[in-house]
């Protein structure tokens, strides 16, 4: 196990009607805020009305900015930064899923600087300050409600890039499983895959003697595998939603990577797919992860066997470990398909060949190796993308 320091300052407020507490929580930090959200769904559901009523009751004023899209755009981030500076806003409340929260975090970093916030996303410096952010979560998936991460897409070049900083941990996050009950089945499926991917990025590590966090990750994966189908069968199942929503937060709040070094190559590869083709992140991960696994599994076959046996209940065969690992991958693919997602690029509607372009972007012109479990160059990433195709 590696040395580590761990803290997570995000206050979690979990349960039915938790969103009614948002005003009193925000008022602790600021009296004038940016209210950031996506499309019209929060207004149709009545969530918008409940949030603004709570803000009014607490004496909090707001300027609102809607319109966040999946794979959130830099242009809207720039608009939010302008509003924060123009109106001297001191806090950002994100009401929505991971895309809204990621956009809010980007605005928070950009509102306190004089240069373009995109600089941070391409490695030109690191943030030293940010406005405080909080969330009302509507989609369990990205884990942004309690993480250091934000991912933004720049329309110039269609580059999708990430920043990680403890400065953008949300001050608090409100998690009411009832808010997710109107999600379309596709978004439920994408969320389940996104959560699973966060777990597997951490699971496949070269660090030894991490059996405690191995077991925690395995248990969280098995929770997703059990609860997601129950939700698709009965979208009003509060208990199943509670399990999945909390699993999604734990999967990406950095607890499960303590003492270990995760991989993150699959996320990097998928960012190039969704950056160019604007596919849902979870749907892209369902395509990339099986291909990545088939490419790297011989690097540490024992770990893949352990994963297949413990997570997917594959029978151990000490005389044919490769077959055990491949069966685990096959069961994972079958699970993704049972949720209604494809596991090949054609299932995403991708028919033209920009594989070499994606591999080049991912490695910054073959100058940057991707991943930690196995270091991947441009040719390796192109090979994985062709497996996915």
DOVEX-721484 format. One record per residue (C-alpha): residue number from 1; residue in one letter; x, y, z. Coordinates in steps of 0.25 Angstrom, whole numbers, m for minus. Example, Ala and Ser with C-alpha at 12.3 -4.5 7.8 and 13.67 -1.06 7.14 Angstrom:
% residues 2
<1, 'A', <49, m18, 31>>
<2, 'S', <55, m4, 29>>
***
This chain:
% residues 389
<1, 'X', <0, 0, 0>>
<2, 'X', <5, 14, m4>>
<3, 'X', <6, 26, 6>>
<4, 'X', <m6, 35, 6>>
<5, 'X', <m14, 46, 11>>
<6, 'X', <m29, 47, 11>>
<7, 'X', <m39, 57, 14>>
<8, 'X', <m53, 60, 8>>
<9, 'X', <m59, 73, 12>>
<10, 'X', <m72, 71, 5>>
<11, 'X', <m84, 71, 14>>
<12, 'X', <m94, 61, 9>>
<13, 'X', <m109, 63, 12>>
<14, 'X', <m116, 50, 8>>
<15, 'X', <m131, 46, 8>>
<16, 'X', <m145, 50, 4>>
<17, 'X', <m148, 65, 3>>
<18, 'X', <m133, 68, 6>>
<19, 'X', <m134, 79, m5>>
<20, 'X', <m143, 88, 4>>
<21, 'X', <m131, 90, 12>>
<22, 'X', <m123, 97, 1>>
<23, 'X', <m126, 111, 5>>
<24, 'X', <m121, 110, 19>>
<25, 'X', <m108, 103, 15>>
<26, 'X', <m105, 113, 4>>
<27, 'X', <m108, 125, 13>>
<28, 'X', <m96, 120, 22>>
<29, 'X', <m87, 124, 10>>
<30, 'X', <m93, 135, 2>>
<31, 'X', <m105, 143, 0>>
<32, 'X', <m104, 145, m15>>
<33, 'X', <m101, 133, m24>>
<34, 'X', <m101, 127, m38>>
<35, 'X', <m112, 116, m40>>
<36, 'X', <m107, 107, m50>>
<37, 'X', <m115, 96, m57>>
<38, 'X', <m117, 88, m70>>
<39, 'X', <m130, 88, m78>>
<40, 'X', <m144, 89, m74>>
<41, 'X', <m146, 76, m66>>
<42, 'X', <m143, 82, m53>>
<43, 'X', <m155, 92, m56>>
<44, 'X', <m164, 81, m61>>
<45, 'X', <m162, 73, m49>>
<46, 'X', <m164, 84, m39>>
<47, 'X', <m150, 83, m33>>
<48, 'X', <m147, 97, m38>>
<49, 'X', <m158, 103, m31>>
<50, 'X', <m154, 96, m18>>
<51, 'X', <m140, 101, m19>>
<52, 'X', <m143, 115, m22>>
<53, 'X', <m154, 115, m11>>
<54, 'X', <m143, 110, m1>>
<55, 'X', <m134, 121, m6>>
<56, 'X', <m144, 132, m4>>
<57, 'X', <m148, 127, 10>>
<58, 'X', <m133, 128, 14>>
<59, 'X', <m131, 142, 8>>
<60, 'X', <m122, 137, m3>>
<61, 'X', <m123, 145, m17>>
<62, 'X', <m118, 138, m30>>
<63, 'X', <m115, 140, m44>>
<64, 'X', <m118, 128, m52>>
<65, 'X', <m111, 121, m64>>
<66, 'X', <m117, 109, m70>>
<67, 'X', <m114, 101, m83>>
<68, 'X', <m103, 92, m79>>
<69, 'X', <m102, 80, m88>>
<70, 'X', <m96, 66, m87>>
<71, 'X', <m81, 68, m89>>
<72, 'X', <m82, 82, m83>>
<73, 'X', <m77, 93, m93>>
<74, 'X', <m66, 103, m90>>
<75, 'X', <m74, 114, m97>>
<76, 'X', <m85, 113, m86>>
<77, 'X', <m74, 113, m75>>
<78, 'X', <m69, 126, m81>>
<79, 'X', <m83, 132, m80>>
<80, 'X', <m84, 127, m65>>
<81, 'X', <m71, 134, m62>>
<82, 'X', <m76, 147, m68>>
<83, 'X', <m88, 146, m60>>
<84, 'X', <m81, 144, m47>>
<85, 'X', <m71, 155, m49>>
<86, 'X', <m82, 165, m54>>
<87, 'X', <m91, 162, m42>>
<88, 'X', <m81, 160, m32>>
<89, 'X', <m86, 146, m29>>
<90, 'X', <m80, 139, m17>>
<91, 'X', <m85, 125, m19>>
<92, 'X', <m89, 115, m29>>
<93, 'X', <m101, 105, m27>>
<94, 'X', <m101, 94, m37>>
<95, 'X', <m115, 87, m39>>
<96, 'X', <m114, 74, m48>>
<97, 'X', <m104, 63, m51>>
<98, 'X', <m89, 62, m54>>
<99, 'X', <m89, 71, m66>>
<100, 'X', <m96, 83, m58>>
<101, 'X', <m86, 81, m46>>
<102, 'X', <m74, 80, m55>>
<103, 'X', <m78, 93, m62>>
<104, 'X', <m81, 100, m49>>
<105, 'X', <m67, 96, m44>>
<106, 'X', <m60, 101, m56>>
<107, 'X', <m68, 114, m54>>
<108, 'X', <m63, 115, m40>>
<109, 'X', <m49, 114, m44>>
<110, 'X', <m50, 124, m55>>
<111, 'X', <m58, 134, m47>>
<112, 'X', <m45, 138, m39>>
<113, 'X', <m35, 139, m50>>
<114, 'X', <m32, 148, m61>>
<115, 'X', <m28, 138, m72>>
<116, 'X', <m35, 127, m79>>
<117, 'X', <m40, 116, m69>>
<118, 'X', <m37, 106, m81>>
<119, 'X', <m22, 108, m78>>
<120, 'X', <m24, 99, m66>>
<121, 'X', <m30, 88, m74>>
<122, 'X', <m18, 88, m84>>
<123, 'X', <m8, 88, m73>>
<124, 'X', <m4, 103, m73>>
<125, 'X', <m3, 105, m58>>
<126, 'X', <m12, 100, m46>>
<127, 'X', <m23, 107, m39>>
<128, 'X', <m20, 115, m26>>
<129, 'X', <m34, 119, m23>>
<130, 'X', <m48, 117, m26>>
<131, 'X', <m62, 121, m23>>
<132, 'X', <m69, 111, m13>>
<133, 'X', <m79, 101, m20>>
<134, 'X', <m90, 93, m15>>
<135, 'X', <m99, 83, m22>>
<136, 'X', <m113, 77, m23>>
<137, 'X', <m111, 64, m30>>
<138, 'X', <m121, 59, m40>>
<139, 'X', <m113, 48, m47>>
<140, 'X', <m105, 38, m39>>
<141, 'X', <m93, 35, m49>>
<142, 'X', <m81, 44, m49>>
<143, 'X', <m78, 46, m35>>
<144, 'X', <m75, 61, m36>>
<145, 'X', <m84, 64, m24>>
<146, 'X', <m73, 60, m15>>
<147, 'X', <m60, 59, m24>>
<148, 'X', <m48, 68, m28>>
<149, 'X', <m51, 67, m43>>
<150, 'X', <m57, 74, m54>>
<151, 'X', <m57, 71, m69>>
<152, 'X', <m60, 81, m80>>
<153, 'X', <m61, 81, m95>>
<154, 'X', <m55, 92, m103>>
<155, 'X', <m63, 94, m116>>
<156, 'X', <m50, 99, m123>>
<157, 'X', <m44, 85, m127>>
<158, 'X', <m54, 77, m119>>
<159, 'X', <m45, 74, m108>>
<160, 'X', <m50, 68, m95>>
<161, 'X', <m41, 71, m83>>
<162, 'X', <m41, 69, m68>>
<163, 'X', <m36, 77, m56>>
<164, 'X', <m34, 72, m42>>
<165, 'X', <m33, 81, m30>>
<166, 'X', <m37, 81, m15>>
<167, 'X', <m41, 95, m17>>
<168, 'X', <m54, 90, m24>>
<169, 'X', <m59, 80, m15>>
<170, 'X', <m74, 84, m13>>
<171, 'X', <m76, 91, 1>>
<172, 'X', <m89, 82, 2>>
<173, 'X', <m97, 73, m7>>
<174, 'X', <m111, 69, m6>>
<175, 'X', <m115, 55, m10>>
<176, 'X', <m130, 52, m10>>
<177, 'X', <m132, 38, m18>>
<178, 'X', <m146, 43, m21>>
<179, 'X', <m140, 53, m31>>
<180, 'X', <m135, 42, m40>>
<181, 'X', <m148, 35, m41>>
<182, 'X', <m152, 42, m54>>
<183, 'X', <m139, 39, m62>>
<184, 'X', <m140, 31, m75>>
<185, 'X', <m135, 17, m75>>
<186, 'X', <m123, 21, m84>>
<187, 'X', <m118, 31, m74>>
<188, 'X', <m120, 21, m63>>
<189, 'X', <m111, 11, m71>>
<190, 'X', <m101, 21, m74>>
<191, 'X', <m100, 25, m59>>
<192, 'X', <m98, 11, m55>>
<193, 'X', <m87, 9, m65>>
<194, 'X', <m80, 22, m61>>
<195, 'X', <m80, 18, m46>>
<196, 'X', <m75, 4, m50>>
<197, 'X', <m64, 11, m58>>
<198, 'X', <m59, 19, m46>>
<199, 'X', <m58, 7, m38>>
<200, 'X', <m50, m1, m48>>
<201, 'X', <m41, 10, m51>>
<202, 'X', <m37, 9, m37>>
<203, 'X', <m37, m6, m36>>
<204, 'X', <m27, m9, m47>>
<205, 'X', <m14, m4, m40>>
<206, 'X', <0, m9, m39>>
<207, 'X', <1, m6, m24>>
<208, 'X', <1, m18, m16>>
<209, 'X', <m5, m21, m2>>
<210, 'X', <m18, m13, m4>>
<211, 'X', <m27, m24, m1>>
<212, 'X', <m36, m15, 8>>
<213, 'X', <m39, m5, m3>>
<214, 'X', <m40, m17, m13>>
<215, 'X', <m52, m22, m5>>
<216, 'X', <m58, m9, m3>>
<217, 'X', <m58, m7, m18>>
<218, 'X', <m63, m21, m21>>
<219, 'X', <m75, m19, m11>>
<220, 'X', <m78, m5, m18>>
<221, 'X', <m78, m12, m32>>
<222, 'X', <m87, m23, m27>>
<223, 'X', <m96, m12, m22>>
<224, 'X', <m97, m6, m35>>
<225, 'X', <m99, m19, m42>>
<226, 'X', <m111, m22, m33>>
<227, 'X', <m118, m9, m32>>
<228, 'X', <m117, m4, m46>>
<229, 'X', <m126, m15, m52>>
<230, 'X', <m136, m13, m40>>
<231, 'X', <m137, 2, m44>>
<232, 'X', <m140, m1, m58>>
<233, 'X', <m151, m11, m54>>
<234, 'X', <m157, m1, m44>>
<235, 'X', <m152, 14, m46>>
<236, 'X', <m160, 17, m33>>
<237, 'X', <m151, 8, m24>>
<238, 'X', <m146, 17, m14>>
<239, 'X', <m137, 7, m7>>
<240, 'X', <m130, 3, m20>>
<241, 'X', <m128, 17, m24>>
<242, 'X', <m123, 20, m10>>
<243, 'X', <m112, 9, m11>>
<244, 'X', <m108, 13, m25>>
<245, 'X', <m108, 28, m22>>
<246, 'X', <m99, 26, m10>>
<247, 'X', <m90, 16, m17>>
<248, 'X', <m88, 26, m28>>
<249, 'X', <m83, 37, m18>>
<250, 'X', <m74, 27, m11>>
<251, 'X', <m68, 22, m24>>
<252, 'X', <m62, 35, m27>>
<253, 'X', <m60, 43, m14>>
<254, 'X', <m45, 38, m14>>
<255, 'X', <m48, 28, m2>>
<256, 'X', <m46, 16, m10>>
<257, 'X', <m33, 20, m17>>
<258, 'X', <m26, 22, m3>>
<259, 'X', <m12, 15, m3>>
<260, 'X', <m13, 11, m18>>
<261, 'X', <m11, 17, m32>>
<262, 'X', <m22, 16, m41>>
<263, 'X', <m21, 15, m56>>
<264, 'X', <m31, 25, m63>>
<265, 'X', <m27, 21, m78>>
<266, 'X', <m41, 17, m81>>
<267, 'X', <m46, 30, m77>>
<268, 'X', <m35, 37, m85>>
<269, 'X', <m39, 29, m97>>
<270, 'X', <m54, 31, m96>>
<271, 'X', <m52, 46, m94>>
<272, 'X', <m47, 46, m109>>
<273, 'X', <m59, 39, m113>>
<274, 'X', <m69, 47, m106>>
<275, 'X', <m61, 60, m110>>
<276, 'X', <m63, 57, m124>>
<277, 'X', <m76, 50, m125>>
<278, 'X', <m83, 56, m113>>
<279, 'X', <m88, 42, m108>>
<280, 'X', <m92, 40, m94>>
<281, 'X', <m80, 38, m85>>
<282, 'X', <m85, 25, m79>>
<283, 'X', <m89, 19, m93>>
<284, 'X', <m75, 22, m97>>
<285, 'X', <m69, 15, m85>>
<286, 'X', <m77, 3, m88>>
<287, 'X', <m70, 2, m101>>
<288, 'X', <m56, 5, m97>>
<289, 'X', <m54, m3, m84>>
<290, 'X', <m56, m17, m90>>
<291, 'X', <m46, m14, m101>>
<292, 'X', <m36, m8, m91>>
<293, 'X', <m37, m20, m83>>
<294, 'X', <m35, m30, m94>>
<295, 'X', <m23, m22, m98>>
<296, 'X', <m16, m21, m84>>
<297, 'X', <m21, m33, m76>>
<298, 'X', <m8, m41, m78>>
<299, 'X', <m1, m30, m71>>
<300, 'X', <m6, m36, m58>>
<301, 'X', <m15, m48, m61>>
<302, 'X', <m16, m51, m46>>
<303, 'X', <m23, m38, m43>>
<304, 'X', <m33, m40, m55>>
<305, 'X', <m36, m54, m50>>
<306, 'X', <m39, m48, m36>>
<307, 'X', <m48, m38, m42>>
<308, 'X', <m55, m48, m50>>
<309, 'X', <m57, m58, m38>>
<310, 'X', <m61, m48, m27>>
<311, 'X', <m69, m38, m35>>
<312, 'X', <m75, m47, m46>>
<313, 'X', <m76, m60, m39>>
<314, 'X', <m68, m67, m50>>
<315, 'X', <m63, m81, m45>>
<316, 'X', <m48, m81, m42>>
<317, 'X', <m40, m90, m52>>
<318, 'X', <m26, m90, m47>>
<319, 'X', <m22, m98, m60>>
<320, 'X', <m28, m87, m69>>
<321, 'X', <m27, m73, m63>>
<322, 'X', <m28, m67, m77>>
<323, 'X', <m42, m73, m79>>
<324, 'X', <m46, m68, m65>>
<325, 'X', <m42, m54, m68>>
<326, 'X', <m49, m54, m82>>
<327, 'X', <m62, m60, m76>>
<328, 'X', <m62, m48, m66>>
<329, 'X', <m60, m38, m77>>
<330, 'X', <m72, m45, m85>>
<331, 'X', <m81, m44, m73>>
<332, 'X', <m78, m30, m71>>
<333, 'X', <m81, m27, m86>>
<334, 'X', <m94, m35, m84>>
<335, 'X', <m98, m27, m72>>
<336, 'X', <m96, m14, m80>>
<337, 'X', <m104, m20, m91>>
<338, 'X', <m115, m24, m81>>
<339, 'X', <m116, m9, m77>>
<340, 'X', <m119, m6, m92>>
<341, 'X', <m105, m1, m96>>
<342, 'X', <m96, m6, m107>>
<343, 'X', <m81, m10, m105>>
<344, 'X', <m76, m6, m119>>
<345, 'X', <m74, 7, m126>>
<346, 'X', <m84, 4, m136>>
<347, 'X', <m94, 3, m125>>
<348, 'X', <m91, 18, m122>>
<349, 'X', <m95, 21, m137>>
<350, 'X', <m80, 23, m140>>
<351, 'X', <m78, 19, m154>>
<352, 'X', <m66, 27, m159>>
<353, 'X', <m52, 24, m156>>
<354, 'X', <m45, 35, m147>>
<355, 'X', <m38, 25, m139>>
<356, 'X', <m24, 31, m142>>
<357, 'X', <m29, 45, m139>>
<358, 'X', <m34, 41, m126>>
<359, 'X', <m21, 33, m122>>
<360, 'X', <m13, 45, m126>>
<361, 'X', <m21, 55, m118>>
<362, 'X', <m21, 45, m106>>
<363, 'X', <m6, 45, m106>>
<364, 'X', <m4, 59, m110>>
<365, 'X', <3, 55, m123>>
<366, 'X', <9, 43, m117>>
<367, 'X', <17, 51, m106>>
<368, 'X', <9, 46, m94>>
<369, 'X', <7, 32, m89>>
<370, 'X', <m7, 30, m84>>
<371, 'X', <m11, 21, m72>>
<372, 'X', <m3, 16, m60>>
<373, 'X', <m7, 1, m60>>
<374, 'X', <m1, m1, m74>>
<375, 'X', <5, 12, m80>>
<376, 'X', <m1, 13, m94>>
<377, 'X', <5, 21, m106>>
<378, 'X', <m2, 25, m118>>
<379, 'X', <m1, 11, m125>>
<380, 'X', <m7, 4, m113>>
<381, 'X', <m19, 13, m112>>
<382, 'X', <m22, 12, m127>>
<383, 'X', <m21, m3, m125>>
<384, 'X', <m31, m2, m113>>
<385, 'X', <m40, 7, m121>>
<386, 'X', <m40, m3, m133>>
<387, 'X', <m44, m14, m123>>
<388, 'X', <m55, m6, m119>>
<389, 'X', <m59, m4, m133>>
***
